[in-house]
Amino acid sequence: MKPLVLVDSNVLLDIITADPVWGIWASDTIIRLSDEYKLAINPVIYAEVSIKFSAIEELEEAIPSDFFTRLHVPYEAAFLAGKCYMKYKERGGLKTSVLPDFLIGAHASASNMKLVTRDISRYKTYFPKLELIAPD
């Protein structure tokens, strides 16, 4: 059985939008990882990616469930996300609700998954033990 790897919404959006800077890296990385890992998303990632689509059918076609395993966010991850959010606020963070990155990072961390992302600074700060797959 292949281990799970969580795919951040920014990577999926880079592929979907054919981002001129990150699209090729994202596509190549997903293809390479699919040989070794089972690719996964959660409802937070799904929601973030959904903003590019007007119909759920289009979204389902872009991130098919037979290629991206759908996972629920564990309660332990939600707790960890809340604690990281409090640290963020204590350090002067301005957002007034738990950021999606905290839920995504906490999910990967609490579930001992690697996270594929290109937005590494917040993850490294609040989830220092989380193994990231990111551009060099």
SERO-4910 file (N, C-alpha, C, O; in steps of 0.05 Angstrom, whole numbers):
BEGIN
 pado doro    nc1    nc2    nc3   cac1   cac2   cac3    cc1    cc2    cc3    oc1    oc2    oc3
  Met    A     17    -24      0      0      0      0     18     25      0     37     27     16
  Lys    A     12     43    -17     27     68    -19     21     87      4     -2     88     13
  Pro    A     41    101     14     36    121     35     21    145     23     23    150     -1
  Leu    A      7    159     40     -8    183     31     10    207     31     28    210     48
  Val    A      5    225     13     18    252     12     -5    272      7    -20    269    -11
  Leu    A     -6    292     24    -26    313     21    -17    334      1      6    343      2
  Val    A    -34    341    -18    -27    360    -39    -41    387    -33    -65    388    -32
  Asp    A    -25    407    -28    -35    434    -22    -50    446    -45    -45    440    -68
  Ser    A    -69    463    -39    -86    476    -60    -69    492    -79    -76    494   -103
  Asn    A    -48    505    -70    -32    521    -88    -20    505   -111    -16    514   -133
  Val    A    -12    480   -105     -1    462   -125    -22    455   -146    -17    455   -170
  Leu    A    -46    448   -136    -68    441   -154    -76    465   -171    -81    463   -195
  Leu    A    -77    489   -159    -84    513   -174    -63    520   -194    -70    530   -216
  Asp    A    -38    515   -188    -17    520   -208    -20    502   -232    -15    511   -255
  Ile    A    -29    478   -228    -34    460   -251    -59    468   -266    -58    471   -290
  Ile    A    -80    473   -252   -106    480   -264   -104    506   -280   -116    508   -302
  Thr    A    -90    525   -270    -88    551   -283    -64    553   -302    -60    573   -315
  Ala    A    -49    531   -304    -25    531   -321     -7    555   -314      2    570   -332
  Asp    A     -2    558   -288     14    580   -279     41    581   -293     54    560   -294
  Pro    A     48    604   -305     73    605   -320     98    601   -304    119    593   -315
  Val    A     97    606   -278    121    603   -261    121    575   -249    142    562   -249
  Trp    A     99    566   -238     99    542   -222     84    518   -234     86    496   -224
  Gly    A     70    522   -256     54    501   -268     69    476   -276     61    454   -270
  Ile    A     92    479   -289    108    456   -297    119    441   -273    118    417   -272
  Trp    A    130    456   -254    140    443   -229    118    427   -216    122    404   -208
  Ala    A     94    439   -213     71    426   -200     63    401   -215     60    380   -203
  Ser    A     60    402   -241     52    379   -257     73    357   -255     66    334   -250
  Asp    A     98    364   -259    119    344   -258    120    330   -231    124    306   -229
  Thr    A    117    346   -210    119    336   -183     96    316   -177    100    295   -166
  Ile    A     72    324   -185     48    307   -181     51    280   -196     46    259   -185
  Ile    A     60    282   -221     64    257   -237     85    240   -224     81    215   -221
  Arg    A    107    252   -215    129    236   -203    120    223   -177    125    200   -172
  Leu    A    106    239   -160     97    228   -134     75    207   -137     73    189   -119
  Ser    A     59    208   -158     37    189   -160     47    160   -164     32    141   -159
  Asp    A     73    157   -172     84    130   -173     90    118   -146     88     94   -141
  Glu    A     97    135   -127    106    127   -101     86    131    -79     86    117    -59
  Tyr    A     68    150    -82     49    158    -62     20    157    -72     15    159    -96
  Lys    A      2    155    -53    -26    159    -59    -31    189    -53    -28    198    -31
  Leu    A    -40    204    -73    -44    233    -71    -70    238    -57    -90    225    -62
  Ala    A    -70    257    -38    -94    262    -22   -100    292    -20    -82    309    -21
  Ile    A   -126    298    -16   -135    325    -10   -155    322     13   -163    301     20
  Asn    A   -162    345     25   -182    346     46   -203    368     38   -200    381     18
  Pro    A   -224    371     54   -245    390     47   -235    419     46   -246    435     31
  Val    A   -215    426     61   -204    453     60   -190    458     33   -195    479     21
  Ile    A   -175    439     24   -161    441     -2   -182    442    -24   -181    458    -42
  Tyr    A   -202    425    -22   -224    423    -41   -238    451    -43   -243    461    -65
  Ala    A   -244    463    -20   -257    489    -20   -239    511    -33   -249    527    -48
  Glu    A   -214    510    -26   -196    531    -38   -194    528    -68   -194    548    -83
  Val    A   -193    504    -78   -191    499   -107   -217    506   -121   -217    514   -144
  Ser    A   -239    502   -107   -266    506   -119   -271    534   -129   -288    539   -146
  Ile    A   -256    554   -119   -261    581   -127   -256    586   -157   -265    606   -168
  Lys    A   -242    568   -170   -236    571   -198   -257    559   -216   -255    560   -241
  Phe    A   -278    547   -204   -298    532   -220   -326    543   -213   -332    551   -191
  Ser    A   -343    542   -234   -371    551   -229   -389    527   -223   -411    531   -213
  Ala    A   -381    503   -230   -397    479   -225   -380    458   -211   -357    454   -217
  Ile    A   -393    443   -193   -378    422   -179   -369    400   -198   -348    388   -194
  Glu    A   -384    396   -220   -376    375   -239   -349    383   -252   -332    365   -257
  Glu    A   -344    408   -257   -319    417   -268   -296    413   -249   -275    404   -256
  Leu    A   -302    418   -223   -282    414   -202   -275    384   -200   -252    377   -198
  Glu    A   -296    367   -200   -292    338   -198   -275    328   -221   -259    309   -218
  Glu    A   -279    340   -245   -264    331   -268   -234    340   -265   -216    326   -274
  Ala    A   -230    363   -253   -203    374   -250   -187    359   -229   -163    355   -232
  Ile    A   -200    350   -208   -187    335   -186   -203    309   -181   -216    307   -160
  Pro    A   -201    290   -199   -218    266   -197   -212    249   -173   -189    247   -164
  Ser    A   -233    238   -161   -230    223   -137   -215    196   -141   -206    184   -122
  Asp    A   -213    187   -166   -198    163   -170   -168    168   -171   -152    150   -172
  Phe    A   -160    194   -172   -132    202   -172   -124    215   -145   -102    212   -136
  Phe    A   -143    230   -134   -138    244   -108   -157    233    -87   -181    237    -88
  Thr    A   -146    219    -68   -161    208    -46   -172    231    -29   -158    250    -23
  Arg    A   -197    229    -22   -210    249     -5   -208    240     24   -216    218     31
  Leu    A   -197    257     41   -194    252     69   -209    272     86   -211    295     78
  His    A   -219    264    108   -231    282    128   -209    293    146   -189    279    151
  Val    A   -212    317    155   -193    329    174   -198    317    201   -220    321    212
  Pro    A   -179    303    213   -183    292    240   -186    314    261   -175    336    258
  Tyr    A   -200    308    282   -204    327    304   -178    335    317   -174    358    326
  Glu    A   -159    316    318   -132    322    329   -119    344    312   -105    362    323
  Ala    A   -123    343    286   -111    363    268   -125    390    272   -112    411    272
  Ala    A   -151    390    276   -165    415    281   -156    428    307   -153    452    309
  Phe    A   -151    411    327   -141    422    353   -113    434    348   -108    457    358
  Leu    A    -95    420    334    -69    430    329    -70    456    313    -55    474    318
  Ala    A    -88    457    293    -91    481    277    -99    505    295    -89    527    291
  Gly    A   -117    500    313   -125    522    332   -101    531    349    -99    556    353
  Lys    A    -85    513    358    -62    521    374    -41    537    358    -30    556    367
  Cys    A    -37    528    333    -19    543    316    -30    570    309    -15    590    307
  Tyr    A    -56    572    305    -69    598    300    -64    617    324    -59    640    320
  Met    A    -66    606    348    -62    623    372    -33    634    372    -29    657    379
  Lys    A    -14    617    365     14    626    363     17    648    342     30    668    346
  Tyr    A      4    644    320      3    664    298     -8    691    309      4    712    303
  Lys    A    -30    690    323    -42    715    334    -23    728    355    -20    752    355
  Glu    A    -10    711    372      9    722    392     33    735    379     44    753    390
  Arg    A     40    727    355     62    738    340     53    762    323     69    773    307
  Gly    A     29    771    326     19    795    312      3    789    287     -2    808    272
  Gly    A     -4    764    282    -20    757    259    -47    772    259    -59    776    280
  Leu    A    -56    780    236    -79    798    233   -105    783    226   -126    794    230
  Lys    A   -103    759    216   -128    745    207   -145    739    231   -135    733    253
  Thr    A   -171    740    228   -190    736    250   -202    709    251   -219    703    268
  Ser    A   -195    691    233   -205    663    234   -181    644    228   -161    653    217
  Val    A   -185    619    235   -164    600    231   -159    598    201   -177    593    185
  Leu    A   -134    602    193   -127    602    165   -127    574    154   -120    555    168
  Pro    A   -134    571    128   -134    545    116   -107    531    117   -105    507    121
  Asp    A    -85    547    115    -58    535    117    -54    520    144    -40    500    144
  Phe    A    -65    531    165    -62    517    191    -77    490    191    -67    471    201
  Leu    A   -101    490    179   -116    465    178   -102    444    160   -101    420    166
  Ile    A    -91    454    138    -77    436    119    -51    426    132    -46    402    132
  Gly    A    -35    443    143    -11    435    156    -15    417    180     -1    397    183
  Ala    A    -35    423    196    -41    407    219    -51    379    211    -44    359    223
  His    A    -67    378    189    -76    352    180    -53    335    171    -51    311    179
  Ala    A    -35    346    155    -12    330    146      5    322    170     14    299    172
  Ser    A      9    341    188     26    335    212     14    314    230     28    295    238
  Ala    A    -11    318    237    -24    299    255    -28    271    243    -29    251    258
  Ser    A    -28    270    217    -32    244    203     -5    232    193     -5    212    179
  Asn    A     17    245    200     43    236    192     46    233    161     57    214    151
  Met    A     35    253    147     37    253    118     57    275    110     62    294    125
  Lys    A     69    272     87     84    293     75     64    312     62     42    305     57
  Leu    A     73    337     58     56    357     45     70    368     21     93    377     22
  Val    A     57    367     -2     67    379    -27     57    408    -28     33    412    -29
  Thr    A     75    427    -28     68    455    -29     90    471    -40    113    462    -42
  Arg    A     84    496    -48    105    515    -55    105    538    -36    122    556    -38
  Asp    A     87    538    -17     84    560      3     95    550     29     80    541     47
  Ile    A    121    550     32    134    536     54    138    552     80    140    540    101
  Ser    A    137    578     79    145    594    102    127    590    126    137    585    148
  Arg    A    100    591    122     82    587    145     84    558    155     84    554    180
  Tyr    A     86    539    137     88    511    146    113    506    162    113    492    182
  Lys    A    136    517    153    161    514    168    160    527    195    171    517    214
  Thr    A    147    550    197    145    565    222    128    550    242    136    547    265
  Tyr    A    104    541    234     85    530    253     84    500    255     73    488    273
  Phe    A     96    487    235     98    457    235    126    449    228    131    437    207
  Pro    A    145    455    245    173    451    238    181    422    233    201    417    220
  Lys    A    166    402    243    172    374    239    159    363    214    164    340    206
  Leu    A    141    378    202    126    369    178    145    368    155    160    387    148
  Glu    A    145    345    141    163    341    118    149    353     93    127    344     86
  Leu    A    162    372     81    151    386     58    164    376     32    189    372     32
  Ile    A    148    374     11    159    370    -15    153    396    -30    130    403    -36
  Ala    A    174    410    -36    172    437    -46    194    443    -66    214    429    -67
  Pro    A    190    464    -82    211    471   -101    237    480    -86    235    490    -64
  Asp    A    259    475    -99    285    483    -86    288    513    -84    308    523    -74
***
